[in-house]
Amino acid sequence: MQHKPNLLIVDDDSVTADMISQALGKEGYALTVVNSGAEAVRQGKDRRFDLVLTDLRMPEQDGMDVLAWFRKEQPDAIVLLMTAFGSSHSAIESIQQGAYDYISKPFKIDELRQVVRKALSARNVAKAELEISEKEEFESLIGRSQSMIEIYKIIGRAADSDAPVLILGETGSGKELVARALHEKSSRRGFPFLAINCSALTESLLESELFGHEKGAFTGAVASRPGIFEAAGRGTCFMDEISETSSAMQSKLLRVLQNREVKRVGGNQIILSHARIVAASNKDLASQVDKGLFRQDVYYRLNAITIIVPPLRERRQDLPELIQYFLKKYSTPQRTIHLSQESFQQLVSYDWPGNIRELEHIIQRAVTLTPLDTILPEHLAIGERMQASTGILETGEQISLEELEKRYIRYIYFKTLRNKARTAEILGIDRKTLYSKLARYAIDQPEEENRG
């Protein structure tokens, strides 16, 4: 006779527990329902379970305690955690401690059934067992949206792998934060995390920064110097905007990805690199390959694990938490700044073309410039003030993305009083790219200056 899966449901909310029991009971599972972590452990001592579905936050023994007990005493049991109070830390930690999945409340019954079916069909899936210090937290990744929860789960599973990781997402969406989370949640965290923007340097300088150089390799090379592939040791090398590298540079990178071999500029010695490579791009590398703009072999090597970071406009439910985070970050012990309701509505209704980086800049500016303890709409550089300056928000106007980019760059450029370094920082691009766009859109021409 076919084995009927034995499930244990743990939730201190009896209404939720009964709802889950009714939903999964129709699937033909053998169900045991308890309302505390302590009772879950008692049940585990008496019988074996195929799957444990437990709430995370419970008094006395919580979901992590239940997870720890079953990982030790019934390692074959798959554990799913669910919570209405998700965070990057709890999601990543639960995955790394051996949970199969992490489910955010409220959830749809059909989605829950699907997760349970998938978990039961993959009982032998490898589970990450990285030990996390209880004192360690990584709070820079913020958000409880489903897309962010999925990213946390990938980080939890992939953090301790040696495989290259490719992070895709729009400028300012937080790709480097994801890369740092991968590093901080891995056993590499005691080694350096070295980052480089591939679009910010000339090809010769980029090669020197990546691979290092020997003394006398070129004019100005007065001493030998290791590149980041070598200097990172067993840490992480983060290559941002990798799509901007040339085909020749990609060819040299391929050797590192394939054989971990590094040769300094002007040198002949082969040096083994033990660093993990994490790359990022704001372009779709698959389409770049199709257009012949990026090497296919390098793409396949980098694409072992891919993380797609959603733009802020696609994770609007994370906005309140992000807003509060930046308000707290830029307030001081002597001066706590709050948002008026009207200001909050402006922030949550805006589309954020500059993503999280733009949100942070606007809140930082508002906190700095407001003479009050409350940020009013006139303190924000969005809405009517942006419309008056750029026409971006003109009602009913249909404009191209290129025109939108031109207006937004022009707005930031003149708001910073033509400070190119500050403009590039706010836009999340390097100066070389900014110079190119200013010239392309004729923004820095005399007639533009007169208008600004």
Summary of the structure (lengths in Angstrom):
residues: 452
radius of gyration: 25.6
end to end distance: 79.7
largest distance: 84.3
contacts: 1401
relative contact order: 0.07
helix: 48%
strand: 14%
